[in-house]
Amino acid sequence: MLFGLFMEAYMHDFNLVYITLFFVFSLAFSAGPLGVLNLGHLKSTFVSSSRLFAHEEGLITLSIKNVSPTTSWSITLYGEEDSIHLPSLKGESNTLTHLRYLPKKRGSFSYQNCYLESRYPLSTARLTLAIKEVYEGIIYPEPRGKTLEAFLNEEETHYGEEKEFDGLSAYDGSQKLTHIHWPSVAKGELSVKTFIKETQTPNLVFDFYKAGKQNEARLSQLCLWVLACEKKHLPFAIKMPKSYLSTQKESIDEILTILATY
């Protein structure tokens, strides 16, 4: 377009073309300082995120603060796998934004190489501001395997007998056939009756080697049971190969971290 305008101005000496070129170059030269003012006053820091599990999409949270009294426009945040557009950031304000992240494996990880981009005004110039901070976190094993209810059904003699009726649930193959709720079957819904257990032992005890055939499957299974116990507020212990974990000594996050870094 610029080349065409130059040719038009040279060959035909149109004043309108000269005026157009003047505005184009004025906008181009002013885009740099305007972009710096738009982007240069932003401060970004990582915020402690929610738990992240392998092969499950999670969120990386950042806090973006505008320390200038003027509003910043058309800012885009780029992460390792995701980006998000922020239409405006008001002066002297702070906002939380989230980047989607899909962990490939468990263990410690670093999230870095994030940056802010400004194309203000009118996408004439592209300026970027690197976020030098690095987020260090833990990826927990993928919670997958047999449900806690199925485990309790298999260990019924050890962890207690059925005490009282506790409603219906969907049949997943692990429940006893005697628990099938036949009126539901007649309606076309395969449901089973669930019962509250009368627990005879104070703690549930999970064995690492009995949780699966391979280490990754064992860790995934134990992670699923830990989360289920946390949800139900049940105390438990885990017999690991070289240690014994218990909610009486370790917190849930500490136990999950040990599983993640095993």
C-alpha positions in Angstrom: 0.0 0.0 0.0 2.9 2.4 0.8 4.6 1.6 -2.4 1.4 2.3 -4.4 1.0 5.6 -2.6 4.6 6.6 -3.3 4.2 5.8 -7.0 0.9 7.7 -7.1 2.6 10.8 -5.5 5.6 10.6 -7.8 3.7 10.1 -11.1 0.7 12.3 -10.5 1.8 14.7 -7.8 -1.6 14.4 -5.9 -1.8 16.5 -2.7 -4.3 14.1 -1.3 -1.7 11.3 -1.5 0.9 13.4 0.3 -1.6 14.1 3.0 -2.4 10.4 3.3 1.3 9.5 3.5 1.8 12.2 6.2 -0.9 10.6 8.4 0.4 7.1 7.8 3.9 8.0 8.9 2.7 10.1 11.8 0.7 7.1 13.1 3.6 4.7 12.5 6.2 6.9 14.4 3.8 7.6 17.3 2.8 4.0 17.7 6.1 3.2 19.4 5.9 5.7 22.3 2.2 5.0 22.7 2.8 1.3 22.8 5.5 1.7 25.5 3.2 3.8 27.6 0.4 1.3 27.1 2.5 -1.7 28.1 5.4 -0.5 30.2 3.5 0.1 33.4 2.2 -3.4 33.8 3.5 -5.8 36.5 2.8 -9.5 36.3 3.3 -12.2 39.0 2.2 -15.8 39.3 -0.4 -16.7 41.9 -0.6 -20.1 43.7 -2.9 -22.2 41.5 -5.3 -25.0 42.2 -4.1 -28.6 42.1 -2.8 -29.8 38.8 -3.1 -33.5 37.8 -1.4 -35.3 34.9 -3.5 -35.5 31.7 -6.1 -33.2 33.1 -6.5 -29.6 32.0 -5.8 -27.1 34.8 -5.3 -23.4 35.2 -2.2 -21.3 35.8 -3.1 -18.0 37.5 -1.4 -14.7 37.1 -2.0 -11.3 38.7 -1.5 -8.4 36.3 -1.3 -4.9 38.0 -1.4 -1.6 36.2 0.6 0.8 38.3 -0.1 3.8 35.9 -3.2 6.1 36.4 -4.0 5.6 32.7 -5.9 2.6 31.2 -4.0 0.1 29.2 -5.8 -1.2 26.1 -5.7 -4.3 23.9 -3.3 -6.4 26.0 -2.8 -10.1 25.2 -1.2 -12.6 27.6 0.7 -15.5 26.1 1.6 -18.6 28.0 3.2 -21.9 27.0 0.1 -23.4 25.5 -2.6 -20.8 25.8 -3.3 -17.0 25.3 -5.9 -14.7 26.6 -7.0 -11.2 25.3 -7.5 -8.5 27.9 -9.6 -5.7 26.3 -8.6 -3.1 28.9 -6.8 -2.7 32.3 -8.0 0.3 34.2 -5.4 2.6 35.8 -4.1 1.5 39.3 -6.0 -1.7 39.2 -5.2 -5.4 39.6 -6.8 -8.3 37.7 -6.4 -12.1 37.9 -6.3 -14.1 34.7 -5.9 -17.8 34.0 -4.0 -19.7 31.3 -5.1 -23.3 30.5 -2.4 -25.9 30.9 -2.5 -29.7 30.2 0.3 -31.5 32.1 1.8 -34.4 30.3 3.3 -36.2 33.3 3.5 -36.1 37.1 6.3 -34.5 39.2 7.8 -31.1 39.6 7.4 -28.6 36.7 8.3 -25.1 35.7 6.0 -22.8 33.8 7.8 -19.9 32.1 8.4 -17.9 28.9 5.2 -16.0 29.4 4.8 -12.5 28.0 2.4 -9.6 27.4 1.8 -8.2 23.9 0.4 -4.8 22.9 -0.7 -3.9 19.4 -2.1 -0.5 20.5 -3.0 1.6 18.6 -4.6 0.0 15.5 -2.0 -2.9 15.4 0.5 -0.5 13.8 3.4 -1.7 16.1 3.8 -4.9 18.1 5.5 -4.6 21.4 6.1 -7.4 24.0 7.0 -7.4 27.7 8.5 -10.6 29.0 7.4 -12.0 32.3 10.7 -13.0 33.9 9.2 -14.8 36.9 9.0 -18.6 36.7 6.2 -20.6 38.3 7.4 -23.7 40.1 4.7 -26.3 41.0 3.8 -30.0 41.4 1.8 -32.2 39.0 0.0 -34.9 40.9 -0.7 -38.3 39.4 -3.8 -38.7 37.3 -6.6 -39.8 39.7 -7.8 -43.0 37.9 -8.8 -46.5 38.9 -11.2 -48.3 41.2 -13.6 -46.1 43.3 -13.3 -46.0 47.0 -16.7 -47.6 47.3 -15.5 -50.6 45.2 -12.5 -50.9 47.5 -14.7 -50.9 50.6 -17.0 -53.5 49.0 -14.0 -55.8 48.4 -12.7 -55.3 51.9 -16.1 -55.5 53.6 -15.1 -58.0 56.3 -12.2 -55.8 57.4 -13.7 -52.3 57.1 -17.2 -53.0 58.4 -20.6 -54.3 57.6 -23.6 -52.5 56.0 -25.4 -50.4 58.6 -28.2 -48.5 57.0 -29.6 -47.6 53.5 -28.0 -44.5 52.0 -29.8 -44.1 48.6 -29.2 -45.2 45.1 -26.2 -44.9 42.8 -25.3 -45.9 39.2 -24.1 -49.5 38.7 -20.4 -49.5 37.6 -19.7 -53.2 37.8 -18.0 -53.3 41.2 -21.2 -53.6 43.3 -22.8 -56.8 44.4 -25.6 -58.2 42.3 -27.7 -58.5 45.5 -27.6 -54.7 45.8 -29.3 -54.1 42.4 -32.5 -52.0 42.8 -34.9 -53.9 40.6 -37.7 -51.3 40.5 -35.1 -49.0 38.8 -34.2 -51.8 36.4 -37.9 -52.1 35.4 -37.8 -48.3 34.5 -34.8 -48.8 32.3 -32.2 -47.5 34.8 -29.6 -49.9 36.2 -29.1 -48.6 39.8 -27.8 -50.2 43.0 -28.6 -49.6 46.7 -25.8 -48.1 48.8 -25.3 -48.5 52.5 -23.4 -46.7 55.2 -20.6 -48.8 56.5 -20.2 -49.6 60.2 -16.4 -49.1 60.3 -14.5 -51.4 62.7 -11.1 -49.8 62.2 -10.2 -46.1 62.8 -8.3 -45.7 59.6 -8.4 -47.0 56.0 -5.1 -48.6 55.0 -4.1 -48.7 51.4 -1.2 -50.8 50.2 1.0 -49.5 47.4 1.7 -52.9 45.9 -2.0 -54.0 46.0 -3.2 -50.8 44.3 -2.2 -51.9 40.8 0.2 -53.9 38.6 2.5 -51.0 37.6 3.9 -48.1 39.5 2.0 -45.4 37.5 -1.2 -47.3 37.8 -0.6 -47.7 41.6 0.1 -44.0 42.0 -3.0 -43.0 40.0 -5.2 -45.4 42.1 -3.8 -44.1 45.4 -4.3 -40.5 44.2 -8.0 -41.3 43.5 -8.5 -42.8 46.9 -6.7 -39.9 48.7 -9.0 -37.4 47.0 -12.1 -39.5 47.8 -11.1 -39.7 51.5 -10.4 -36.0 51.6 -13.9 -35.3 50.2 -15.5 -37.6 52.8 -13.2 -36.5 55.6 -12.0 -40.0 56.2 -8.7 -40.7 58.0 -6.4 -43.1 56.1 -2.9 -44.4 55.8 -0.8 -45.7 52.9 1.9 -48.4 53.1 4.6 -47.2 50.7 7.6 -49.3 49.8 9.9 -47.4 52.2 7.6 -45.3 54.3 4.2 -45.2 56.0 2.0 -42.2 55.3 -0.8 -41.3 57.6 -3.2 -38.3 57.8 -2.4 -38.2 61.5 1.1 -37.0 60.6 1.0 -35.7 57.0 -1.5 -33.4 55.3 -3.3 -34.3 52.1 -1.0 -32.0 50.1 2.1 -33.6 51.6 0.8 -37.1 50.8 -0.1 -36.1 47.2 3.3 -34.5 46.8 5.0 -37.7 47.9 3.0 -39.7 45.3 3.8 -37.1 42.6 7.5 -37.2 43.2 7.8 -41.0 43.8 
